[in-house]
Amino acid sequence: MSGGDLPTGLRSRGSVFAELLCLIGLALLGYFWIIPSQVSGGGFGLDPGFLPRFCVVAIGALVVADGVKRLVAGERVEVYPESWSALMYVGAFAVLGAVVLRFGGVAASAAVTVPVGMLALGERRPILIIAATAVVAGFLFIFER
C-alpha cells in the first residue's frame, strides 16, 4: 500500500461526493421532470403533485444533510459489502411491485413488496415485518378509497 492509498474496505471522499451528486441529481430529476410528466392538475384541494414533490424534497434534504455531514466531519464510510447485488434486489422489488400494482392495486403491492423487501434486506423479526406491512398496506388501502 502506498502513502495515498486507503485501507481496504473504506470509500474515498470522492466516492461519497459522487454518490451525493448522483442522489441530488435523481431528486432534481424527479421533482422537475418525472413528477410533472406523471401528474395532472385539476380538481379541488391540494395539487395532485404536492405529496410526491414534498416527498422528493424531504428525501433530497436528508441526502444533502447526510452527505454534508460525512464530507465535513471527514467521516470514513465503509464500502458496501453487497456491491451490485443490492442494486439488483431493489430493481427486482421495483418490478415485483409494478406487476402486483398492475393486477392488485396499491395496497396489494405494498402488502407484497414491504415484507419481501424487508426480508431480503436482512430484517428477521416477524413482528416488525408484520407491523410495517400492516401499517403501510392499511394506510394505502384507506388512502386509496
Contacts in CASP RR format, 6 or more apart in sequence:
PFRMAT RR
TARGET T0000
AUTHOR 0000-0000-0000
METHOD contacts of the structure
MODEL  1
MSGGDLPTGLRSRGSVFAELLCLIGLALLGYFWIIPSQVSGGGFGLDPGF
LPRFCVVAIGALVVADGVKRLVAGERVEVYPESWSALMYVGAFAVLGAVV
LRFGGVAASAAVTVPVGMLALGERRPILIIAATAVVAGFLFIFER
1 7 0 8 1.000
6 12 0 8 1.000
9 78 0 8 1.000
9 79 0 8 1.000
10 76 0 8 1.000
10 77 0 8 1.000
10 78 0 8 1.000
10 79 0 8 1.000
11 76 0 8 1.000
11 77 0 8 1.000
11 78 0 8 1.000
11 79 0 8 1.000
13 71 0 8 1.000
13 74 0 8 1.000
15 77 0 8 1.000
16 67 0 8 1.000
16 70 0 8 1.000
16 71 0 8 1.000
16 77 0 8 1.000
17 71 0 8 1.000
20 63 0 8 1.000
20 64 0 8 1.000
20 67 0 8 1.000
20 71 0 8 1.000
23 60 0 8 1.000
23 63 0 8 1.000
24 60 0 8 1.000
24 63 0 8 1.000
24 64 0 8 1.000
27 56 0 8 1.000
27 57 0 8 1.000
27 59 0 8 1.000
27 60 0 8 1.000
27 63 0 8 1.000
30 56 0 8 1.000
31 53 0 8 1.000
31 56 0 8 1.000
31 57 0 8 1.000
35 49 0 8 1.000
35 52 0 8 1.000
35 53 0 8 1.000
35 56 0 8 1.000
39 47 0 8 1.000
39 48 0 8 1.000
39 49 0 8 1.000
39 52 0 8 1.000
40 48 0 8 1.000
41 47 0 8 1.000
41 48 0 8 1.000
41 49 0 8 1.000
42 48 0 8 1.000
69 75 0 8 1.000
70 77 0 8 1.000
80 86 0 8 1.000
82 89 0 8 1.000
89 117 0 8 1.000
89 120 0 8 1.000
89 121 0 8 1.000
93 113 0 8 1.000
93 116 0 8 1.000
93 117 0 8 1.000
93 120 0 8 1.000
96 112 0 8 1.000
96 113 0 8 1.000
96 116 0 8 1.000
97 109 0 8 1.000
97 112 0 8 1.000
97 113 0 8 1.000
98 109 0 8 1.000
100 108 0 8 1.000
100 109 0 8 1.000
100 112 0 8 1.000
100 113 0 8 1.000
101 108 0 8 1.000
101 109 0 8 1.000
105 144 0 8 1.000
106 140 0 8 1.000
106 141 0 8 1.000
106 143 0 8 1.000
106 144 0 8 1.000
107 137 0 8 1.000
107 138 0 8 1.000
107 140 0 8 1.000
107 141 0 8 1.000
107 144 0 8 1.000
108 137 0 8 1.000
110 133 0 8 1.000
110 136 0 8 1.000
110 137 0 8 1.000
110 138 0 8 1.000
110 140 0 8 1.000
111 133 0 8 1.000
111 137 0 8 1.000
114 129 0 8 1.000
114 132 0 8 1.000
114 133 0 8 1.000
114 136 0 8 1.000
114 137 0 8 1.000
115 129 0 8 1.000
115 130 0 8 1.000
115 132 0 8 1.000
115 133 0 8 1.000
118 128 0 8 1.000
118 129 0 8 1.000
118 132 0 8 1.000
118 133 0 8 1.000
119 129 0 8 1.000
123 129 0 8 1.000
END
